[in-house]
Amino acid sequence: MPTRLSRAGRFIRSMRFQLAFWNTLGALVILLTVSLGFYLGVGFLLVRELDQVLDEDCREFLLLVGQGANPDAVRSALARKVESHTEQLWYGRLRFPDGSVIEAGPIPDVVLNDGWDIADGRRHVADTCLVQYSRGALKVQIGSSLSFVADDLGRMRLVLAVVGLAMLIISPVLGYWLAGRATEPLGSMLAMARTLQPVALDGRLPQRGVGDELDRLAQTINGLLDRIQQYTVRQRDFVANAAHELRSPLAAVKASIELSLDRPPSIEQGRETLLDVLEELESLTLLVNRLLLLAESDAGGLVAAGQTTDLSGLCQRVIEMFRGVAEQRGIRLECGIMAEGLARGDRGMLKQVLCNLLDNALKNTPSGGMVRLNVESDHRTNPCWLTFSMTDTGPGFPKEALPKLFERFSQAGFRVRSGGGTGLGLSICKAIVDGCGGSIQIDNAPTGGARVVVKLPCG
């Protein structure tokens, strides 16, 4: 166990490093994607905004000339624009219908060489944005350098690079810390697991109460520990009760033999001693066989595989077996066969179930009472079911005993042990019926007495 837990600890540490690595890689990929999108988006918006501003300036000068402004006023307006947009290297020129030209600002040579024979609209040439509009012989060209846009984008690249470098340094540390927080519950689970012992399974894995996968894992493991603890306690009680049941007949056998050895008996006395010993050995054999059957049931060895039994015929045969005992005790024994068919299960095992239940009912039904066995079927479901129910007119079970009827060595009030039984009969019945894929229920009938209902799948 310590070796496995230490390996689990190394696995958690390795997982912590892996989580930190993938967290850092994911953060960098996201940062790179967002930065690239932001950079391209801002560059597009800056150029688009410049295009719109230049377009508005061009329309403004067309309107100014159209309103009859003289060349001096136009030249003055161009000069003001150039002066107010010095950083953008703004320029402009106008050609009037008479062929005269007014221009201002640092006009690039490529624009001068192109002259006026270019299509109206916007275009980018030689890191310059140019807008031209015509109104008859009047042409207006307004432009601006794109260098300030490139400068802004360069500063943005520098900022993004600094942020990326900071993320590259911070992400591993932050990722390792976050991974530690994420794997901390696993460490707590390991610490608790180290304290668990087969004889002390009271500890449970801690839960944070946030309902995530780790909480569900802890809840699942705690449920498993609950079932293991219940099984361990049940097995411990089963062994203790079995030892207690075996002790009494063994003590009786030992006392009989010791008495015979101390005082040599006569032939008749020796015969009686041997008969007493044989009776106790028969009880021991019955008890051991029942314990072996329950052990086989716990190991899953009572599963009915391809075995079927004529349930109605078996019930009639068992009723006939016990009819003499019932008549001797003054009990009326009735059987109602309302359905016939094959039930899944071994004939010998199902016969043992019927015998146990019928014997228990006869022992606890007073003289003048009645025990009735009915066989019915339900073909409306898939698979179909065969049901036999047994009712008696005895005192029934105490209410506090009903939840514990199928516990091994259960006293179950005065019914189970009144005939000197071992307290395993009902446990064996449930084990056999469960192995057949059926169900068994016991309660008190509304009219008084006990009622047992056993449902078995059709074969």
N, C-alpha and C positions, 0 to 999 in steps of 0.2 A: 504493500500500500504506500509507504513513504516514497519508494522509487517511482511509482506511477504518479503520485502527487507532485514530485519534483519535476518529472517530465511535463506534467500539466503546467507547472509554473514557468518552465522554459518556453513552453508553447505560447503562454499568455504574453511573455516578454517579446517573443518573436512576432506575435500578432500585433503587439503595440508598435514595434518598429515598422511593420508593414503598413499598419494604418496610418502612421505618421508619414511614411513615404508616399502612399497613394493620396493622402490628404494634401501634401505639398504639391504633388504633381497635378492634382485636380485644380488646386487654387491657381497654379501658374498657368495652366491651360485656359481656365476661365478668364484670368487677368489678361492673357495674351489676346484671346478672342474679343473681349470687351474693349481693350485698348485699340486693337486694329479697327474694329467697327467704329469706335468713337473718333479715331484719327481720320478715317476716310469720310465719315459723316461730317465732321467739322470742316475738312477741306472742301467738300462739296458745297456746304452751306456758305462758306466764305466767298467762294467764286460766284455762286448764284446770287448772293447779295450784292457783290460788286457789279455783276451784269445788270441787275435791276437798277442800281444807282446810276450807272452810266446811261442806261436807257432813258431814265427820267431826265438826266442832264441834256441828252440829245434832243428830246422832245421839248425841253424848256427853251433851247436856243431856236428851234424851229418856230415855236410860238412867238418868241421875242422878235424874230425877223418878220414873221407874218403880220405882226401888229405895227410894222412900219418903223422899227428902230433904225437909226442911222448907223453907219459903220463904226463911228466912234463909240457909241453906246455898246455895241456888240463887242468891240475890242476891250472896252473897260470891264464888261461882264466876264469875258474870257480870262482877263488878268486876275480878277478877284478869285475865280475858281482855281486858277493855278496856284495862287498864293495860299488859299485856304486848304489845298490838298497837296502840300509840298511833299509830305512823306509818301503819298501814293504815286508821286511822279505823274500827276494828272496833266493831260494835254488836250487841246482841241483846235480845230480849224474849220472854217466855213468858206465855201466858194459860192459867190453870188451869181445871178444870171448874167451880169455884164462881164464875167470872167475874173473879177477881182477876188483875192483870197485874203482872209484874216486868220492868223494862227497864233497860238501861244502855248508855252510849255515845251518840255523836252520830247519832241516827236521822234520816234525811232526811225532809222533810215529805211527799214523794211516797209513802213507805212508810207514814207515819202516816195519810195521807188514804185510802190503799187499805184500811186496816184489816186484818181477818183473812180477808176473803172473796176470797182468791186461791187458785189451784190449787197443790197441793203440787208441789215441784220447785225448779229453779233458773231465775232470770231476771235480766236486766241492765236496769236502769232508772235514768235520771238519773245516769249514771256510777257506778252502784252495783250490786254483785252481791248478790242476795238469795236465801237458801235457806229454804224453809218446809217443815216436816213436821208432820203431825197424827197423833195417836193418840186417837181418840175426841174428847172435848171439849178435850183438851190440844193446844195448838198452840205450836210453837217457830219463831221467826224469827231467823236469824243472817245478818248481812250485813257487807260491807266495801266501802270506797271503791275505785274503780279508778284513782284519781289516781296512786298510786305506780307502777302499771303504765305509765301514760302518761309519768310522769317517767323511768322506766327506758328506755322506748322513745325518748324524746327525747334522752337521753344517748347511746343507741346511734346515733341519726341523726347526732348531732354527730361521733361517732367515725368513722362511715362517710363523712361528708362530708370530714373531714380526710384520711382514707386515700385517698378519691377524688381530692382535690386534689393529694396527694403523687404519686399514680399519674399524674395528668395532667401533672405536671412531669417526673417521672422517666421515664415511658414513652417519650417521643420521643427522649431522650438514649440510653436503654438500647436502644431499637429501632434507632436509627441505628448504634450500636456493634455490635449483633448482625448487622444487615444488612451492615456492613462485614466482619465475620468470615465471613458467608456468601458474599459476593462476592469475598473475597480470592483464592480459587483461580482465579476468572475473570481477575483482574488478573495473576496469575502466568502464566496461559495466554497472555494478550496480550503480556506481556513476553517470553516464550519465542518467540511467533509473530513478534515484531519481529526476532529474530535469525536466523530461517530464511531461507535464500537458495536459489534454484534449483540452484546448484552445490554447496551444502552443506546437506543435509537430515538431518544426524546428530542434531540436537536433538530432544527429545521433550517433550511437555507433562507437567508434574509431576502425580503422583497422591498423594493423602494416605493411601490404603490403608484407607479406611473403608467402601468399597463403595457409596457413595451415587450420586445421579444425576450429580454433577460428576465423580466418578471414572470412571463408565461413559462419560461424554462424552469425557474425556481419553483413555480406553482406545480408544474408537472413532476419535478423531482420530489417535492414535498409530498405530493399525492402518492408517489411510488414508495416513499419512506413510510407513509401512513399504512399502506397495504402490507409492506414488509413487517412493520411492527405488529400489526394485527395478526399476521400469519405467525410470527415468532411467538407472540403471547399465546395464541391458540395452540400451537404445537407444544409449547412448554406446559400449558395446562393439560393438554391431551396426554403427554408422557406422564405427568404427575398422577392424573386420574387413572391411566392404565396401570401404573405401578401400584396404586392403591387397590384397584380391582383385583390385580393378580396376587396381592399380598394375602388377602383373606383365604382363598382356597389353598394356597401354598402352605399357609400356617396350619390350616386344618389337616392337610395331608401329612405335614411334618409331625404334628401332635399325635395323629393316629399311629404313625410308624414308631415314634419314640415310645408310646405307651405299649405297643406290642413288643418292643425290644426289652423294656424294663420288666414286664411281667409276661412271660410266655403264655399266650392265650390258648384256650381250647380250640378244637377244630371249628366249633360253631362261632366262637368269638372271633377267630381269625377270618372266617368267611364274612362276618359282619364288618370287620375292619376293612377287608379288601373291597367289599361293596361300597363302603363309605368313601374309600380312596378312589374307586372307579367313578363314583358320582361326582366327586370334586374334579377329577381329571377330565370328565366330560364337560363340566362347566368351563374349565380352563381351555379346553379345545375349542369350544364354541366362542369364547371370548377372543382367543388368538385368531381364529378364522375371521371374526368380525373386524378385528384390528387390521388384519392383512387386507381385507376387502376395502376398508377405508383408506389404507395406505395406497392401494392400487388406484383408488378414486382420486387421491391427491396427485398421483403421478399421471393422471389422464388415461389410465388403462381400462376404464369402464365405458369407453365410447362404443356404441352399437354401430358396427359397420356391416351393412347388408343383411342384418338379422331381423327376422320378422316373427311375430307370434299371433296366433288366433286368440285375441283378447277375450271375446265372449266365451269361447270354449274353455279357456283357462280359468275364468271367473266361476263358471259352473262347476268345474272340477274341484276348485278350492272350497267352494261352498259345500260340496258333498263331503269333502275331507273333514270339515269342522262341524257338520250337522250333528254328529253323535255327541260331541262335546257340548254343543249348544242345547241339545235336548236334555243332557244330564244336568245342566245348570238351570234348566227351565227358561231358556231364552229362545224366542222365536227368530229364526234365521230366514230372511227372504232375499230373493234375487230377481231383479228386473232387467231383462235383456231387451233393450229397445233398438239396438244396432249391432251389426256384425261386421267384422273386417279384421284386417291384419294391422297390428301395431308394430312400430319399430322397436326392437329390443330383444334381448335373449330370453327365451322362455323360462329358463331356470332362475334368472335374476328377477324377472317380473313376478314369478311365482313366489319368490322370497318376499317381495314387496307386499303382495296380497296376503301372504301368511302372517307377516309381521303386523300389518294393520288390522286384520281380522282377529288375530290372537289378542291384540291390545284392546280391541273393542269388546270382545267377549269377557275379558278379565274385569273390565270396568263397567259392565252393564249388569244391574241387579236382576235377580230371578223375577220372571214375569215381564221382562223388558223385550226389546226387539233390536236386531241389527239388520240393516238392509243394504244391499249392494246393487247399484244400478250401472248399466253400461249404455252410453249414448254416443252419438257421432255428430260432427259439424263439418259438412262438405261445402259450406259457403266460402271458406277461406282456402288459400293455397300456401302451404300444404293443408290438407284436411286433418282433422283431429279426432281421435277416439278418447272418450272420457269415461272413467269409472269413478263413481262417488260412493262413499260408505258413511252411513249415519247410524248412530246408536241412541239409546234412551238413557244413557248413563249420566253422571253428574257433570260431564263436560270438563273443560280445562279452566283453571283460574286465569283471570284476565292478565295478571302480571306474568304468567308463565307462557302466554302465547308467543311473544317475540323470541323466546329461547327454546322452542320445542325441538328445533333441529340441531341444537348444540350438542356436542358429544359429551356423554355422561351427564346430560342434563336431567335434573330431577323431574322437571315439568309437573310440579305438583304431586299429587298422590296417584295420578293415573299410571305413569310409566313404571314406577318402581313397586307398585302395589303387588305385582306378581313375582317379585324377586328378580327382575331383569337387570341388564347391565347398563341401561340408559343409552344404548347405541342403536336401537331398532329404528327410530325415526331418522337418525343420521344416515343409516344405511339406505333406508328408503329414498331419501333425498338424493344421495350419491348415485343410486341406480337410475332414478328417473332423470336426473340431470344428464347422466351419461347417454340416455336414450334420446336426448334433445327435448324432453318434456318439462312439465312443471308440476309441483305438488303444493297444495295449500291446505292448511288445517285451521279451523275456527270452531266456534260454538254455533250450533243450529238455532234458529229463532225459537223453535219449539222445545229446546232443551237437548242436552247431549252434545256429543262431538260430531263434526262433519269433516271428512277428508275428501278432497277433489284432486284427482290425478289426471292430467291431460298428456296424451302421447301422440306423436305424429303418426299418420297412417304409413304403413309400409309400402 
